[in-house]
Amino acid sequence: MPTISFFQKDLEDLLGRTAPPEQLESWLPLVKGELKDVTQATGEIRVELQDSNRPDLWSVEGIARQIRIKLQEAPPAYPFLHTKTKPKRRILVAEGLEQVRPYVAACTATGYTVTEESLAQLIQAQEKLADLYGHKRKTVSIGLYRLPSIHFPVTYGLVKPTEARFTPLGFSEKLTLQEILTVHSKGMEYGSILANQPLLPLLWDTEGQILSFPPIINSQDIGQVHAGDSALLVEVTGTDMRMVLLTLNIFATNLADRGAVIDPIEVQYPYDTGWGKSIRTPCDISTVHKIPLKAIESALGLPIDAELVQQTLRAYGYEVKASRHTLAVRLPHYRSDLMHPVDVAEDVAISRGYDSFVPVMPAQFTVGSLSALEMTSDYIREHMIGQGFQEIFSNILLSHEELVERMRLPADEHVVEVDNVMSQSFSCLRSWIVPSLLRVETASPRAFYPHRLFEIGEVAIPDSSRELGSRTAIRLGIVIAHPHANFSEVHTCLDVLMFYLVKDYELEPLSHGSFLDGRAGTILSQGQPVGLIGELHPEVLEKWGISVPISVVELDVDWLCGDGS
Amino acid sequence: MQTTAVYDSLHPLEINLLAAFSQSADKPVSDSSLQELSQLEPSQVSMALGWLQAKQLVSIHSEIVTAWVGLTEVGHRYVADGSPPEWIIRTCKQGAGEGRSFTVKELQNLNAFPPTDLSRAFGLLKKEGAIALGAGGRIEPTETPSPTVEKLRALLHELKKNRQELLSFSPEQQTLLRQYAVKRGSAQEPFRVEERIHREYTLTETGKAVAERCHAGAVEEVSQLTSDMLKDGSWRNKRFRKYTITLRPPRVAPGRRHPYREFLDLVKHKLVGMGFQEMRGPLVETEFWNMDALFMPQFHPARAIHDVYFVKTPTHAETIAEPFLSQVAETHETGGATGSSGWGYRYDKERARRLILRSQGTAVSARTLASNPLIPGKYFSMARCFRYDQVDATHATDFFQIEGIVLGEEINFRTLLGLLTIFAKEMAQAQESKFFPAYFPFTEPSVELHVRHPKLGWMELGGAGLFRPEVTQPLGVTVPVIAWGLGLDRMAMVALGIHDIRELFSVDLEKVRTLRGRFA
């Protein structure tokens, strides 16, 4: 989740009090924030915010707001949500956008002169919201403009890619939308959002000036805010109405917290939005939730006093009305993360402070145990160690080459492969243990011999009869490597192991690419194959770059765990 | 020096020799008899005598120089073929019989002996009258024998078998022997006189004490106790050589648990001790169990292609068990019967079947919730997980997550904190812990556990929370459930002295053999 940076001075201005880093750190639990670092010389502070459902906290304004509410024990009023006067300005949405990028919301912010620092914060919030909350601008993107240049009403419409031309940010000449998608860096980065659209979204004013090409790029002339500007237009477009409205609310509130006067804009749609066809934005999107006090009590493990919980929640920004058994709660307009009463329970706990809860030891009796597989594995591990073997513990993603080609298996040997490969070296789940142990052999010719290695671990066996197309099995792999390693030595190990596992077995000659012919066998138990034994084929050793003979065993532990004898 | 200390420093050869001295009952002993008594090689005897003298355990009792005389190669040839005077007389007599005579020069030309030997022989024979020189320098043998030649022949025959002490001969013979003995400048002589130094040794007072100790202890010193010694009791007469124990022993590679697995074993047994039952799940999972069942919406940013490994073939599981699929789908869309508003999007059942490599251990917990878990119940898993990450010092290709759940009527936020307090003590020996609000998509409230580790100081030990009802209820669980996860790798790495997570799964055998640490 996002890490944001800001200056201590800016935070202090927003809080209206001093906030040295150690003081800030004591407040950060309120915002699920973690202090990443502080640059003493400049006062720059970096904080990571954890909660992906709280985009309102991804800015210094949001962090300051949550702390301020706690300090004042009550939420501030935001008059722009309740103004009765009809907005002066309108945005008109054209037909067809419901198929492309249906929603837009906007407001103006005046009376606050943007500084270098507040501009940097605005842009940071814009980027974090569009990138993380807006899925890289796909569901939400944000535009900021210089208000005085714009003549309302503004139209949010669709145009042909070659029809409209304007000068995008960072350019000095006019480009068509088509050209922006192909030559502008933002066009190339975000163009896929509009892939296969015959018509593209565009914002223009009543004089025909183009504001921006959402969600790609703003106009160089109107869509670039500078320090010193004191009248802004904020606009949000997207594919999810609630998210668009919430994002605008967050932005409007951030600007209001800095002293701007927010004036709503009326957006008129030709289609329904779920919020009606004509919407004044910003608007209060939250609804009242009735929550039984008992739900909070049982979640927190405490008797809850209605009055007290009302105060606690108000000190966290909620609007609350408490009755004897029920709380009627309403989130502030910049939040939209109340899905279940447990969400309120957590906010009660955060507002009170986690440290104020006295831990209670769980008292109900339960029986601890290991799975039969784990116990069998541990028994075998102990036995192999007794036989003088070094246990190996491997990463289990290997390359196809290691699992198949180097083992001289047929090229069509099926293993579980990764589709979105990061590195060929880690592209397959191992299907047996021996290749993992050969990785060790290849890397360790200088470790003194003999090498007696084993590993017990998970492998994935392709199996079309299974629901998941494969099954996870536990295998034992044994490798003996030294200048005189042979079949007989590893056979003895197997034989002793089987004796103490009280398992009968027999060997059946096996012809297998990995092994020298006539020196390999299938390990059979009651006629069922349960493993392999043999001397590795010299070509296998060559492919692995190993220059000592190696004899191996691979054994199915799931079978050993069962009651087959 | 103390007797004992001297005794302890003795080499087996020295002990052997001291024993030989003891056998001769304190009488002076020659090196040859020491050799006989000790059964050692002459070089060993002289080496050990040198050491014992240096330690002042043995001193030289007497030193007698004796001269011995024997034949040289030349001497043996004289015995076989005659000496130069004999040859001269024989040759001249034979020539006379055939009517020939020789001059000195002519005899020399026969090259039987070196000219100097012949000259000396002529001088001797002429002086003793055995030959006379006739006209023209021709040699004429007389009938008078040469006494010297006779004496030399007798000596040659006497010495042809054994060398003898020079003093055993008469003074006249001694003079002759020395005259015809090898000397510097005349190598071609029949006799050789050698001087031999005969020493006799005796023990010093300290030597006697030490020898007594040797005798009192084990007569023979050995390095290895054998079965035979035990069977016949002969070990009683042996002295076992003391070793230089300060040297490093030879290295071996023992059978051994993998150090990281050893750590996980400890964690596993602690959890069992706390009443947790182990649960397991598949490496290849569906998005359903890995994420949907955990109420992570299908549009959640962490579900993108850059976080999870997708399986190539088959791409999808055949089915997802009902009623879980429908109940989870409904919960995502509308909240279903859980009292939640849900995420309010259209749930994609096709996507739920998409196969991935398990990305979080909580998938195992989800499967357990759907399998009629015990109530009250405690479960844990050590699940191998996979993330689409660039491998570096803090990211392995695959790694273990230690996770679990606790189900029961008594479960709430405070019992959650209680459980975490136990974890802090049991897993990190921490007496102090702190709880911070945290965010996980599937728990509410959520907690991050920080503990003060006795060595590492304040550190994050894990994350936990109460499963959202949107997780538990669609899977058929109606009691509250704690979900917890512990991050213990850092503790393991510090104990093992490593700084790179990849080394937990090192392929370097030398590293694996030498990695060590005490975790408990």
Interface residues (C-beta under 8 A of the other chain):
Chain A: M1 P29 L30 K32 Q50 D51 S52 N53 R54 L132 H135 T139 R242 S298 A299 L300 G301 L302 L338 M339 H340 P341 V342 D343 A345 E346 A349 I350 Y354 D355 F357 V358 P359 V360 M361 P362 A363 Q364 F365 T366 V367 G368 S369 L370 S371 L373 E374 D378 R381 M384 I385 G386 Q387 G388 F389 Q390 E391 I392 F393 S394 N395 I396 L397 V416 E417 V418 D419 N420 M422 S423 F426 L429 R439 V440 E441 T442 A443 S444 R446 A447 F448 P450 H451 R452 L453 E458 A460 S464 E467 L468 G469 S470 R471 T472
Chain B: R251 A253 P254 G255 R256 R257 H258 Y260 R261 D265 K268 L271 V272 G273 M274 G275 F276 Q277 E278 M279 R280 G281 P282 L283 V284 E285 T286 F299 H300 P301 I305 Y309 F310 V311 K312 T313 P314 T315 A317 E318 T319 G335 T338 G339 S340 S341 G342 W343 G344 L355 L357 L374 P376 G377 K378 R384 F386 Y388 D389 Q390 V391 A396 T397 D398 V406 G408 E409 E410 I411 N412 F413 R414 T415 L417 G418 L419 L420 T421 I422 K434 F435 F436 P437 A438 Y439 P441 E444 P445 S446 V447 L466 R468 P469 E470 P480 L504 F505 V507 D508 L509 E510 V512 R513
